[in-house]
Amino acid sequence: MVAITIADARQLYEAADSVHDFDHILRVLQLAERIAQAEGADLTIVRTAALLHDWGRAEADAEGRDHAAVAAERARARLHDAPTAWLEAVCHAIAAHRFRTAPAPATLEAQVLFDADKLDAIGAIGIARAFAYGGAHQQRLWAPLEEISRAQWDAEGDNAAEHTPVHEFVVKLSRLKEQLYTETGRQIAAERHAYMEAFYRRLDAEVQGSL
């Protein structure tokens, strides 16, 4: 088996932004291990995929490529001496971890990584990441909740000039609990979602002066 350590993986994310940096990798790793142990997944596959799942993201985004596919390609090259079935399982988990693109996670290990990655986008940490991203991209802090239409976003796509962390909550983050695969992931998501929903409603009320 070809092992990758946390120290090895850390070096792969030196150029990452604060939303997708190595702290994100470590949070996903911890969640993935928790879910994998509860669900009976192969921990070696889950750990390796978690450590490598965003490798090359900055370069992929700059080139307009699917970062999950890029990370899977890099993982395949780095781990080429590993047993074929194990390697394929790791690479599939990496390739299938995105919310918006195929492939869908077809194995338990891929579902574990998918859920862990999505859980890091909701709850208190999800709020922090949304505002960190918004600040880095000069977004406004707020937009009225009642004026943001999920259906319109689905039909027309995103307007980057108007996007705010509140848009991110309505059009993406609020959906994530519905997309999870594992029972353990869904249980964790329920509390995180409730916290996040309450925060954005509180933010709306404070900005509009009703609290």
N, C-alpha and C positions, 0 to 999 in steps of 0.2 A: 504494500500500500504506500502511496506517495502522500506524505503528510505535509500540511502547510501550517505553520505556527502563527500565533497572533503577531509575533514580532516580524515574521516574513510578510504577512498580509499588511501590516501597518505601513510598510514602505511603498505599497502599491497605491496608496491614497493620499500622498503628500500634496498633490495639486488639487484636491477636491474642495468644493465650497462647503460652507458651514452646515448646509442642509443635508449634504450627502457625504460628509467627511467620515473619518474612521470612528468617531463617536457613534455615528449612525450604524456603522457596521457592527460595533460591539453591542449596541442595543438590540439590533436584529438577531445577533448571535445568541444573546441571553434569552430572548423570547422564543427563538427557534428551538433551543435546547429544552426549554420548559415545555413547549408544545409537543416536541418529539418524544420526550420521556412519557408524557401523559397519553399520547396516542400510539406509542409503540413503533415509532419510525426508527430507521437506521441513523444513529447519531453521527457516524463518521461521514455519511453522505450529507446530512443536514449541516454539520459544522463546516465542512469544506465549502459547500455551496454558499453558505451564509457569508463566509469570509471573502469570497471572490465575487459575489453577485453584482457589485457595482464597479468592478475593476474596468477602468478605461471610460467611465461615464462622461467625464469632461470632454475627452477627445471625440467620443461618439456623438455627443450633442452638438459639438462645434461642426461636425461633418454631416449632420442631419441623419445619422444612422441610429438604429435601435440599440440602445446601450446594453440591453440584456443579451442580444445576439453577439455583440462585441465581447462582453464579459465571458460568455460561453466559449467563444472561439479562443480567447486567451487562456481560459482554464484548460481547455482541451490540449493546447500546446504545452502548457506548463506541466500537466499531469499525464502526459502521453504514455508513461511507463506503467501506469496503474492498470489493474484488470479491466478489461473492456466493459463489462456490465456495470461495474462500479463507476467507471469514468462516464459512461453514458447517462447514468442516473444523476451524477453531479451536474453534468452539462445541461441535462433537461431541466433540472430544478432551477438553474440560473436563467436559462432561456425563457422559462415560463413564469418568471416572478412579476412581470409587469401587469398593471391594471388595465391598460387600454389596448394591448396588442397580443396576438397569438404568439406561441401556442398556449393553450390552457394547460394548467398543471395536471398531468395524468397519473402521477404517482403520489403516494402518501408523503414522501419526502419533499416533493415539489410543492404540494399543498401546504406543508408545514412552513416552508420558506416564504411562500406567497402570503400566508396569513401573518407571519412575523413581520414581514416588510410592511404590510398594510397597517398593522397595529401601531407601528412606529409613526404613522402619519395621522393618527387620531389621538384623542385625549389631550392632556396638558402638553405633552411633547409635540403632538401634532399642531397645536395652536402655536407653540413657540417656533416650529419650523415654518409654518405659513407666514408668520410675521417676519421672520428672518429673511425668507425668500422675497417677500414684498419689499422690505427695506433695501435689499441688495438691488432690486429692479425698479426703485423709485415709485412704487405703487402707493396710492392713497391708503390710509389705515382702514377706512370704513366705507361702506355703501349700504343703503337701507335694505334690510333683509327682504321686505315685502316687494321690492322692485326687481329682485333678481329671479329670473325664471329659469328653472332647470330645463323645461321643455324647449324654451327658446335657445338656450345654449346647445342643447342636443341637435336642434335643427340648423342653427346658423354657425355653430362653432364659437371659439373664444375671440373676444376683442381684447387684445393685449393692452391696449391703451387705457382701457377702463377696468381691467382686472384688479381686484383687491383681495386681501385674505378672506373677506366675507364671501366674495364670489367663489373662492377656492373651497370654502366650507359647503356652500349650497350645491355647487355643481359636481364636486368630487368627494370631499371628505365625508359628507353626510351619507353617501352611498356605500362606503367601504364595509360597514358591518354586514351589509346584505350580500357581499361578495365572498365572504370567507368560507372556507371548506371544512375546517375541523371544528368539532364540538368545543374543544378547549379554546381555540381562537375566538369563536363566537361568544363564549362566556366572558373572556377578557374584553372583547369589543363592546359588550353591552354597557359596562360601567364607563369605559372611556368615551363612548359615544354620548352618553347622558351628560357627562361632565362638559364635553365640548359643546353640545347643544345649549346647555345652560349658560356657558360663557358667551357665546355669540348673541344670545337673547339679552343677556345682561349688558353686553357692549352696545347693542342697538338701543337699549333703554337709556343708558348713560349718555351716549352721544346726543340723543334727542331730548335729554333733559328731564325725563320722567322718573329717573332715580338719582 
